[in-house]
Amino acid sequence: MDYREGTANITDYSPDWCYTEGGVKVLVTGPWYSSSSPYTILFDGVSVPTTLVQSGVLRCYSPSHETGLVTLQVACEEDWFSVEDSTLKLSLLERLEIMETKLTFSLEQFCSWLNYK
């Protein structure tokens, strides 16, 4: 594999959370295309079996881990890839916005219900 320094990163991953018990299927997208080089996904440095599902998509199952954020990395031979900080921050902001929308909607429904009674 030949990647120039700083040009290849994890472009997306799903889901963006999982249970601490592990066992959740995780898909990771990026510049993965070699069927002859083994890929490994690491969660906080813990390597898990990884499959190249199709060009650009890797699949694995999350290991058990402590509550909180984990570092997600992909290794292929001598190359290491990770999520850019800006991508991670955007993902966290999107989740917060979704939660805020759901909470606001639920509060409005509850207030409406109280006024109805």
LUMTIBA-733193 format. One record per residue (C-alpha): residue number from 1; residue in three letters; x, y, z. Coordinates in steps of 0.001 Angstrom, whole numbers, m for minus. Each point is the difference from the previous one (the first is absolute). Layout:
REM residues N
- NUM,Ala,X,Y,Z
...
END
This chain:
REM residues 117
- 1,Met,0,0,0
- 2,Asp,1289,3448,m802
- 3,Tyr,m1611,2886,1878
- 4,Arg,1546,3415,141
- 5,Glu,328,1402,3511
- 6,Gly,m3109,1933,1044
- 7,Thr,m2041,m785,m3122
- 8,Ala,m1989,m3000,1222
- 9,Asn,m2373,m73,2930
- 10,Ile,m3119,m1724,1208
- 11,Thr,m2759,1868,m1829
- 12,Asp,m2976,m1353,1962
- 13,Tyr,m1101,m2722,2397
- 14,Ser,m3287,m1407,1175
- 15,Pro,m1453,m292,2515
- 16,Asp,1525,2886,1908
- 17,Trp,m645,m1716,3363
- 18,Cys,m268,m3528,1355
- 19,Tyr,m663,m1879,3206
- 20,Thr,2919,m514,2366
- 21,Glu,m527,m3770,m251
- 22,Gly,1168,158,m3632
- 23,Gly,m1195,m2212,m2835
- 24,Val,m1478,2866,m2043
- 25,Lys,662,m102,m3764
- 26,Val,2086,3016,m1042
- 27,Leu,551,1179,m3588
- 28,Val,2964,2271,m724
- 29,Thr,471,1811,m3316
- 30,Gly,3236,1294,m1432
- 31,Pro,2593,m745,m2690
- 32,Trp,m150,m3772,471
- 33,Tyr,388,m1946,m3219
- 34,Ser,2669,m2675,377
- 35,Ser,m1317,m3537,303
- 36,Ser,3556,m1329,415
- 37,Ser,1021,2174,2978
- 38,Pro,m1614,m743,3358
- 39,Tyr,m1862,2869,1697
- 40,Thr,m454,219,3743
- 41,Ile,m2370,2318,1844
- 42,Leu,1063,1058,3484
- 43,Phe,m2179,1360,2795
- 44,Asp,2225,1721,2580
- 45,Gly,2859,m2144,m1268
- 46,Val,m1970,m3267,191
- 47,Ser,176,m1744,m3365
- 48,Val,m3069,m1843,m1297
- 49,Pro,m485,m2297,m3020
- 50,Thr,m817,2152,m3032
- 51,Thr,m1504,m785,m3410
- 52,Leu,200,2036,m3202
- 53,Val,m3682,m121,m991
- 54,Gln,493,1942,m3233
- 55,Ser,2379,2650,m1245
- 56,Gly,m61,2800,2567
- 57,Val,m1920,m1872,2732
- 58,Leu,1376,m2018,2918
- 59,Arg,m2131,m1962,2477
- 60,Cys,768,m1162,3499
- 61,Tyr,m1735,m567,3348
- 62,Ser,792,2278,2917
- 63,Pro,1830,m1455,2996
- 64,Ser,m1187,567,3547
- 65,His,1299,3304,1367
- 66,Glu,m348,2555,2761
- 67,Thr,m2748,2627,m159
- 68,Gly,1016,3103,m1977
- 69,Leu,1679,892,m3263
- 70,Val,2440,m2429,m1586
- 71,Thr,2712,594,m2564
- 72,Leu,m836,m1604,m3345
- 73,Gln,2919,m918,m2274
- 74,Val,637,m2169,m3034
- 75,Ala,3333,m1686,m630
- 76,Cys,1216,m1522,m3250
- 77,Glu,3564,m1286,m32
- 78,Glu,2109,3062,921
- 79,Asp,m2783,2571,m479
- 80,Trp,m2287,1350,2740
- 81,Phe,m3202,1965,m507
- 82,Ser,m2235,1765,2473
- 83,Val,m2992,2296,162
- 84,Glu,920,3644,m520
- 85,Asp,m827,2200,2994
- 86,Ser,m2289,2165,m2156
- 87,Thr,m2037,m3058,m1071
- 88,Leu,m338,m1176,3599
- 89,Lys,m1030,3471,1213
- 90,Leu,m2593,273,m2786
- 91,Ser,m1402,m3411,932
- 92,Leu,m268,984,3660
- 93,Leu,m1675,3320,m884
- 94,Glu,m2499,m1777,m2261
- 95,Arg,m903,m2401,2819
- 96,Leu,m478,2894,2434
- 97,Glu,m2255,1829,m2468
- 98,Ile,m2124,m3124,m513
- 99,Met,m324,m477,3760
- 100,Glu,m949,3655,468
- 101,Thr,m2667,m265,m2719
- 102,Lys,m1474,m3134,1563
- 103,Leu,m21,1518,3481
- 104,Thr,m1583,3235,m1228
- 105,Phe,m2681,m1886,m1919
- 106,Ser,m741,m2225,3004
- 107,Leu,m234,3002,2326
- 108,Glu,m2383,1766,m2396
- 109,Gln,m2173,m3113,m201
- 110,Phe,m42,m309,3793
- 111,Cys,m940,3677,468
- 112,Ser,m2715,m364,m2624
- 113,Trp,m1319,m3057,1797
- 114,Leu,m53,1895,3333
- 115,Asn,m1962,2861,m1542
- 116,Tyr,m2434,m2494,m1514
- 117,Lys,m812,m1572,3366
END
